[in-house]
Amino acid sequence: MQHNIPVGELPPRGEEMAKAVQTCVHCGFCLPTCPTYQVLGQETDSPRGRIFLMKEVLEGKLEVADVQKHLDQCLGCLACQTACPSGVHYGDLISPFRDWVRETGKQPWSLRRWIASLVLPRPWLFRLALQAGQLVRNRLWLVPPTLRPMVAMVPPEVPKEIKLAEFTPAQGTKRGTVALLAGCAQQVLSPDINAATIRVLSRQGFDVVIPPTQGCCGALAWHVGNGPLAKTQARTNIKAFEIECDAILSNAAGCGSGLKEYGLILKGESDESAGKKFATRVRDVCEFLDEVGLIDPPTLASPMRVAYHDACHLAHAQGVTSAPRKLLRSIKQLELAELEHGEICCGSAGTYNIDQPLLAAELGKRKAESVITTGACCLVTGNIGCMVQIHQSLAKLGHPLPVLHTIQLLDQAYSAKK
């Protein structure tokens, strides 16, 4: 594809953006893996269509308003990136483009951007918002239409907060030290994930450190185009994790992906190299456990057939697909089932199910149907957003199966072994 993008007029990430546009040859291999193209069937709602639209805007041939709808409908799942035979780094284009639109002052107000930038990065505020939502979740007619999709997702109960120790020693022979990102929304929606992560890592011989000055990973802000906030959050974590450890771990696919993008987020800044160095230290918890190996095989108390869902920002953004499966298959009495069309997003995509509720609901329904077809008694995945989305989608179809994080199932298996 020919392009005449004025790279010099773009932000420091302009080179990556131009390269992504130029690399696309319009082959169409991305179409079967694009969730919105599968639902809407429109070229403008496909990866190659969106690349063309962004190219036209960057070259001054179209206005932002002409393409905003189609770009807002992109989940940013990056399934297209995995499927692309030409190696188009779509992620190097869509988020920087959204940030560039913000810089031009042409970005319209969005509930999704407001939630991602203000509420979710603050666990105390998110917990308060959920508690307020519980008061009206069964009385949606009292809620303004723009807020109804968000309120409809409020769980009937908000789990009690779990205080995490800043340091948890290794059990048995020490194998090393890891630092854990505690996350934001996950602390509120499913605090047991962090607790289970610490238990498993400690059992595997690792000291676990949770730096007290850490904050939001910045992924939510970055993916909705709030570059300044993403930079601030990245810098906070780079400083917070300036400790001696073997790896910086994340147990949320979206967070891990965001941490590994610090070099891109800080591109052109004086601390760009620090961002790149930080990113090389980051591992998903399943990726790390697969690398170091489990010291003892876990065992379930009874046989269980489990379906595994590839969280998009674990499979497509980070390229981690085999590690969670290997860990699950190491659990005795567990049968692993694969989902049909497993590469398709469930519709969560950070705050996408709030801003695009109809598309998200359709994708969630399709994913839930795939889960039900497997006959599994439980779904396992590696991202809190996916867990909430699929659990609610299953419930809507009358199949409220338990949905667990991979690390939670490992923890349960080890607990059953005692």
N, C-alpha and C positions, 0 to 999 in steps of 0.2 A: 504494500500500500504506500503510495507516495504521500509525503506530508510536507507542509510548509509552516510548521509550528515555530513561532518566534521564541526559541528556547531562552534567549537572553532576557525576554520580557516576563518569563515565568519565575516562580520561586526556585530556590536551590535544587529542588527535586525535579526541575524541568527536564534534565537529561534522562532520568529514569522514565518520566512520563512520555517523552518523545520516543524513546526506545520501545516502550510497550506498544505505542501506536504503530510504529514502523514495522515491528516484528509480526503483527497480525497480517495474515495472508488471506483472510476471509474464507477459510476452508470449510468451516461449519462443524468441525469435530466437537466444538463446545456446546452445540445446540441440544443434544440429548441429555446433557448433564446440568443444564441451566434450569433451575426451578421455575422462574417466572416465564421462561419461554414455553415450558411444558404446560403451564396453566393458561397462559394468555395467547400463545401461538403467534406473537407479533415479533417481527425482526427487530423493531426498536426496543423490545424488551428481552433481547438476547445479548450475550457478551460482545459479539462482533458488531452488533447494531449499536450498542452503547459506546464502544470504542470509536466508531465512525462519528457518532453524535458529539462525543467529547473532542474529537479531532476538529470537527467543524466549528465548535465554539472557540477552541484555542486558536484557530486560524482566523477567527473573526467573521465566519460565514453564517453562523447561527448565534442567537442570543441564548443566554442561560435559561430564560423563561420557556424557550422552545423545547428544551430537553429535560427540564427539571423533573417532570413527572416520571419519565422513564428511568432516570438515574436514582430517584428516591425509591423506586420499586425494586432496585437491585439490592439483594440481601448482602452482597459482599462475601458470599460463602466460599468463593474461589474454587468451586468445582471445575470451572472452565479452565483454570490454571493447571489443574491436574490432567485434564483431558487434552490440552493443547499440544499438538506435535511440533509446533514451532517455538515453544518455550516462551510464550507471551506471559509476562509477569503482570497480570491484570491488577494485582494488589498494589503494584507500584504506580498505578494510574488512578484507580477509583478514589482512594482515600486522599492522596495529594490533590486530585482535581476538586474534591469537595472542599478541602481547605483553601484552595485557590479561589473558588467561588466565594467563600466567606471573605477573603481578602478584597475581592472586588466590590463587596457590599451588596451583592445581588442574591444572597442566600435568604430565602423566605423563612419566616418563623416556623418552627416545627416542634410539636410536643415531644417527639423522639429526641431531638437535640437538647431540649430543656431537661428532660428526665436524665439523659446520659451525662450531662454536664453538671447538674446541680444535685439531684436526689440520690442516684445510685452510688456515686463515689463516697457518700457519707452514710455508713451503716446506721448510725443513730437516727438520721433523718428518714432513711428508707424504712426502718422499723416503725417509726412514728407514722409514716404515710400508710403503711400496711394496716396498722391498728386503726387509723381513721377510715380506711377503706372497708374494714370489716363491719363498720357500723352501717354501711349502705350497700354492701355487696349483694344483698337480696332485695334491694329497693332501687334498682338502676334507673327507674323513672325520675328519681330525685337528683340524678347526676347529670351534669351537662353532657351532651352527646360526644364531645371530643374526649372526655375522660372515661366514658363507659368501657371501652376496650381494656383500659388499664385496670379499672375497678373490677371488671369481670374476672381478671386473673388473680385477684387477691385470694390467698388460700384461706380456708375456714379457720385455721389456727396458725399462729406464728410461733415457731419453736423458741424455747427459752434460750437465752444467750449462753454460750459456753466460753468461759474465760480461758484463754490459751496461755500456757506458761512461756516465758521468753526463752527458756532453755529446758529441754528434756533430754536426759542422758541416754546413751545407748545401753541396751540390755546385752549382757554377755560380753563377748570380745568386741571391742570397738573397731569398726571398719572405716570410719571417717566422720565428717561433719557436713551437714547440709543446712542451708537457710531456706525457709519456706515463706512464700508470699501468701498472706492470709486471705487476700481478696476483699471484696466489698459486699455485693449482693449475696454471695454465697454464705457469708458469715451470718446473714439474717435468715435466708430461706432454708439453709441446710447446714447449720454449724457442725453437725456430726461429721461432715466430710473432712474438715480440718482435723478434728479429733481422731478420726480413724486413720488419717494420713500419718499423724504423729505416732500413733501406736504401732503401725506397720513399720515405719522407718526405724523407730527405736528397737523393735523386735529384730530388725535386720542388721542391727549393730551400728546405727548412726546416731550421733548427737544431733538434735534438731534445734535450730535457733530461729526464733521469730523476731526480727529486728523491730523494736517498738516504734521507731520513727517512720516506718514504711507507710505508703499510702496506696491509693488506687493505681492500677497498672497504667492507665491512660488509654487503654484500647477503645473503650466506649467513646471517649472524646475524639480520638483519632478517626474512628470509623464514621463519625457523623460530621467530620470536617472542622472540629474545634482544635486546630493545631496549637495555638498558644497554651491552652489548658493541658493538652497532651504533653507538650514540652515541659511544662512545670511539674507535672506528675512524674515524668520520666526522670527528671533531675532529682526529685525527692527520693526516688527509689535507688538511683545510682549511688547517692550519698548514704542512704540507709543501709545498703548491702555492701558497704566497704568493709567487709569482714573476711577473715580467713575461713574458707570453706571449700569443699570439693565441688559443689554445684549449688545454684540457686534454683529451687524447685517451684513449680506451679501445678496445682491440681485442677485448674479450670482451663479448658482449651482456648477460650477467648483471651484470658489473661496471659497465658504462655505465649500466644501468638503476638500479643501486644509487646511483651517484654523483649521478644526476639526482633522487634521492629524498631528498637530504640535508635539504631544507626540511621534509619530512614527518617524517623520523626525528627531527629536532631541534625539532619543533613544541612550543611552550610553554617552550623553554629560552632562556636569555639570548643564545645564539648562533644562534637560528633564522634571523635575517636573513642571517647569514654563510653558513648552509647553503643558503639560497635563492640567494644571489649566486654561490656556488660552482657550484651546479647549472646556472646559465645559461651557464657557461663550458665545460661538458662537451659533447663531441661523440664519436660513434663514429668510428673512423678512416675508414670508408667514407663516412659522412655528410660528414666534413670534406673528404676528397679530391674528392667530388662538388661540394661548394660552391666550392672553389677552382679546380677543373678540373685535369686532367692536362696537363703541358706537352708531353708527347710520347706518342703512342700505342704501347702495348706490342704485341709480336708473339710468338706461340708458334712453336716450332721446327717443329711439324707440326700438322695439323688435330686438334681435340679436341672431342668432344661432352661437355658438362659439365651436371650437374643442380645446381640451387641449392635449398638448404633454408633457409627462413625461421626463424632462431632466434627463439623466442617473445619473449624480452625485448629483441630488436631490433625485431621487427615489431610486436608488440602493446604492449609497455611503452613503447618509444621512438618507435614509428611510422615506423621507417626500413625501407622496403621497396624503393623505386625506386633508391636510391643504389648498393647493391651490384650490382644488375642492370645499371645504366648503366655501371659500371666494368667489369664482366665483358664486356658487349657491345662495349666499346671495344677489347678485345683481339682483334687480327687472328688469324684461323684458329680462333677459338673459336665453337662453336655452343652456345647456352644452351637447356637443356630445363627445363620447369616440372614440378613434382611434382603429382600428383593429390591433392586434400585437403591441400595444402601448409600450410594454416593450423593443422593438428592437430599437437600437441606430439609430439616423438619419445620422450618418457618420461624424459629426463635430469633436467631441472628442478632443477638444483643437486645436492642429495643425495637426491633422490626415488628414484632407482633403487637406492639402498642401503636406504632405509626401506620402500619399497613395491616389492620386486623383481618380483612376479608381474605387477602392472599395468604397470610400466615395461617389462618384457620383451615384453608383448603390444603395447604402443604402439611399441616399437622394431622389432618384427617387421613391423608394418603400414607403418611408415615405410620400412624396408629394402625391402619389396616394391614400394612406390611408386618408389623409386630404381631398382630393377632393371627395372621396366616401361619406364622412359625409354630404356633402351639406352645410357645414358651410361657413359663409361669412368672417370668421376671425379665425386665429390660435393664441392660447395663450400658452406661455411656460415660463420657469423660468431661461433661460440661454442665454447669448448673442450669443455664438457660434451656438447653435441650431437655434436661430432666423435667423441668416445670412444664414446658410446652408439650412434650409427649405424654406426660402423666395426665394433663388436663384433656388432651385429645383422646386418649384411651377412655377416660371417664365419660366423655361426651358420647362415645360409641357403646357405652355400657360394659366396658371391659377395664375396670380400674386396677390394672396390674401394678405391683410395686415397681418403682424405677429407682435404681441405685447407681452410685458412682462405682467405677471399677475398684477403687481403693476400699470402698465400704464392703464390697463382697469379699475381697481378700481379708479384710479385718474380721468379718463374720466367720470366715472359714478358719482363721487362726484361733478365734475365740472358741469355736466348736471343738477344736483340737485339744484344748486344755483338759 
